Amino acid sequence: MHSDANCVFCKIVAGQIPCFKLVEDDMTLAFMDINPAHDGHALVICKEHFPTIFDISEAALDAAAKAVRRVARAVNLALAPEGMSLVQANGRGAQQSVPHFHIHVLPRKFDDGLKLDWRLVPGDHAGIAAIAEKIRAHL
């Protein structure tokens, strides 16, 4: 399993840095975020070091998705939030703070002040169609 000696999440996986562990399996680890946006803010990581979604193996991504569903269900039952956001960022431009693939499980409340939303503004359909064609060429 590949790890990065300078990665804080790899150090957590190795037991070099403590965490408030929620659940662990062969491929994933879930723990509480120590800089939470809200009470119940948890992180699900792959144990193997993959910096972004562009680097992760299919098996690791599948395992992460299953772990996220398990943790989100537990957070939902334990805290009964008004909603749940699952956030996964890739790269500095997306404000990824730790370059190790991870998914935030964020219980939400109405008017909680967390800015993960954007206004719905109709787009240019011709422009959208042209971009869709560029993307399809790579699928």
Steps between C-alpha positions, in 0.01 A plus 500: 500500500640836394532775762664842521723561802410872496122451481302565820233246402763233427642571847153449648464169313843392631402588858763774524232766560194421714145542377142458620445185298147411392548190287779325312530220247779369278483792257342794685504691824234740630565747779375829640635820346692690772426828319127440456269718297219368725450246778517153346734600214680179406759401241522178302840428348658223302783339692716500190635839393322635194526879472178558300209334320725495192749271673276260694446138401148378425516253789600775745228732372239225536615433856492871584145535364379209714671642809352846436150355479555310826635805684235736357224266614650483850540879523142541380366259763714640780445872438181527290628796295273688261720390211835350408771622264766268365797704378805380310750755362785449255794738483580838646254677270221300665641580846622145566688555826660154529626343176369153591165384358231555762129569526343731756177384662333825611176498696310818413244732655288763329681834492818348647720749316708238320540627145488197271219629284486704184228697335306337220570711193391372158798420280558546129367177346728517195802546726387216725455273196850584371660425838301176530638391161859571616441293815335212310809475279695392810250243631 
